[in-house]
């Protein structure tokens, strides 16, 4: 049972005050201080923006000569209420500021009664939005299809195709980025097929000389990594087997380079299910957050606007698997059964606080080869995980040794060592 203190802590409102001198900052902080209000101060607009990026405040009091501050805050997160304070007050300036997104426009010297009225009103509105957001998340309707979660058009299209294909397939290719849920799609295809036996999963990169011939459906994970001798055996065995193959890469360039058998490619691609990346089904993120939080067993009752904003801004190159890892981490460390931005993994917070850190490594101009694409994906995974090879390998769904081999191949291992030595 939650205590009043726990509930109050969970619903704290964050206020950032940006001023030109320490005296005014201290005076303003004292004037608006109240229970349930966390106050941070900054003595310059740049310091204030850094606080905004880090704290995701609900309200910003801007006592600064920087006329662009409100615009820059709005560009970062338009839901932050900005209160502008200025000596050069005019009705036209106030109207223009409000039209551009300012929540209030106060003339200096500030009447503390007016300031407190504004801060109190905005704090209460922010608190109500937080409670409404937690309630909305708790009341989201279930959207489950064979264990997969989603209501977006992209998810609905995938579910519909699985439903149509499952009763009749002998071979089917499931394509999609690493971490997008190809294994779940394969499980759904097998479950709805009414085929006898179980789903037998085999990682093709680790496949031995013998093709498994067991009762059930064979799930070949990352078929593009299958060695050519095993490809020949599989092509010969397909008429006697029920096979679901998955791939996170385009097999056509491999066929063109004779790294993947053309007859096997044709057989596997007669029927195909594409699993969309998380970025193409953003509407499903709230459902997935609720689903993963419920599975954690941590009795999470809500998620703050700040945490939702961080999650919404992060691109999740590792797709659903990366989102699941982030929510499970947050559920483990969350206090008072409410997930806040500070409970999310540090790499995610750092990437959102410093948008320039999210820029991708440059790719040479011209047509992109498969090698270019693979190098880009690996470099992106390393960037997102702060250079942690074990986490990057998990994100890419490959072994750490395989990752190090590819890093050496594309010169990324040397680049990482050079960066570490600087």
BASE-887400 format. One record per residue (C-alpha): x, y, z. Coordinates in steps of 0.2 Angstrom, whole numbers, plus 5000, padded with zeros to 4 digits. Layout:
BEGIN
XYZ ...
% end
This chain:
BEGIN
500050005000 500750174995 500950305008 500450495005 502350535005 502650404991 501250474981 501850654983 503550604978 502950514963 501950674957 503350804960 503250944947 504951004940 505351194938 506851264930 507251454933 508351544921 509051714926 510451834923 511151834941 511251734956 510351854967 508751854957 508851664955 508851644974 507451774976 506351684963 506651514970 506151574988 504651654981 503851504972 504451364984 503151244989 502851064993 502950944978 503951074967 505751024963 506751184958 508351194948 509151364943 510351414929 511251584928 511251584908 510151524894 511451394889 511551324906 509651334907 509451234891 510651104897 509551084913 507951074901 508850934891 509250844907 507750864918 506350874906 505451004917 503651044917 503851234919 505251354915 505351534922 506351634910 507151794918 508351804904 508851924890 508951784877 507451814866 507651644858 507651544874 505751504873 505851454855 507351334858 506351254873 504851234862 505851154848 506451024861 504750994870 503251094866 502351034881 503451124893 502651284900 503751434898 503451594908 504351744901 504851884913 505352054905 505552244909 505052294891 503252234892 501952274878 500352204874 500952154857 502452074863 501451974876 500151914862 501651864851 502451764865 500851674869 500551634851 502251564850 501951444864 502351544880 501151494895 501251674903 502151844900 502551944916 503152124918 504652164929 504752204943 503752044947 502352044959 502551884969 500751864971 500551854952 502051744950 501451624963 499651624955 500451574938 501651444945 500251364956 499051364941 500351284929 500951164943 499151094946 498851084927 500450984925 500050874940 498350834932 499150794915 500350674924 498850584933 497850584917 499350504907 499550374920 497750334920 497650324901 499150204901 498350094914 496650094904 497450064886 496449914879 497349754876 497949734859 498749554858 498949444843 499749274847 500749354861 501249504850 500649684855 500049824843 498649924836 499650024823 499250004804 500949924802 500649794816 498849764810 499449724792 500749604799 499549514810 498349504795 499649424784 500149304797 498349254799 498149224780 499749134777 499849024793 498548884787 499348854771 501248884770 502648754768 504048884768 503949064773 505249204775 505049324789 506049484786 506449634798 507749724807 508649644822 507549654838 505949684828 505149524834 505449404820 505449254832 503749304839 503049314821 503749144818 502949074833 501349144828 501449064811 501748894819 500448914832 499048964819 499648834806 498948684817 500548584811 501048444822 502548444833 503448594840 504348744833 506248704832 507348854832 509148844824 510348984823 510948974805 512749044809 513048904821 512248764811 513148604809 513348494794 511648404797 509948474794 508748434808 507348324803 506248324817 504348324818 503748504819 504148664810 505948714808 506348894812 507948954803 508549104812 509549224801 509549114786 510749234777 512149174788 511948994783 513548924775 513348864757 513548684760 512048684772 511048794760 511248654747 510648524760 509148634765 508648664747 508648474744 507648444760 506348574758 504948474749 504948354765 504948494778 503948644785 505148794786 505048964793 506649064789 507049234796 508249374790 508749544795 509649574779 509149584760 509549424753 509549484735 511349554735 511949394743 511149294728 511949414716 513649384724 513349194724 513349194743 511649134744 510849004733 509549064720 508548914721 508448924740 508049104739 506549074727 505848934737 505949034754 505249194746 503649124739 502749184754 503449324765 503049414781 503849584785 504049634803 504049824804 505349914814 504750004830 505050174821 503650124809 502350084823 502650224835 500750214840 501150044848 502450114860 501250154874 500449984873 502149894873 502749994888 501249944898 501449764892 503349754897 502949844913 501549714917 502749574913 504049644925 503049594940 503549764948 501749824950 502149984940 500650104941 501150244929 502450334919 502850514920 502750634905 504650664906 504950474904 503650464890 504550614881 506250534883 505550364875 504650464861 506250554856 507450404856 507450304839 507750134846 508850054833 508649894843 506849894840 505549804852 506949704860 507849864865 506249954871 505849794882 507649804890 507449984894 505749964902 506349814912 507849914918 506650054923 505449944932 506949874942 507550044948 505850144949 505350214966 503550224971 502950114957 503050264944 504350264930 505250434928 506550484916 507950454929 507450274929 507850244911 509550174905 510850304906 511350284888 509650324883 509550484894 511250544888 510750524869 509150624872 510050764882 511350784869 510550764852 512250784843 512750624850 511450534840 512150574823 512650424813 514350394807 514650454790 514450334775 515350374759 514250444745 513650334731 512650174730 512650084747 513349904746 512849774759 514449804767 514149984769 512449954776 513149814788 514549934794 513250074797 512149964807 513549894818 514250074821 512550134826 512349994838 514050034846 513550214847 511950174856 512750064868 514250174872 515450054864 514949904875 515249764863 514249634873 512649754873 512949794855 513049614850 511449574860 510549724851 511149654834 510649474839 512349404835 513749334846 515149444853 516549354843 515549374827 515349564831 517249584834 517549494818 516449614809 517149764818 518949714812 518249684795 517549864794 518949954803 517849984818 518849894831 520350014827 519250164828 518550114845 520350084852 520850254845 519350344853 519750254870 521450314870 521050504867 
% end
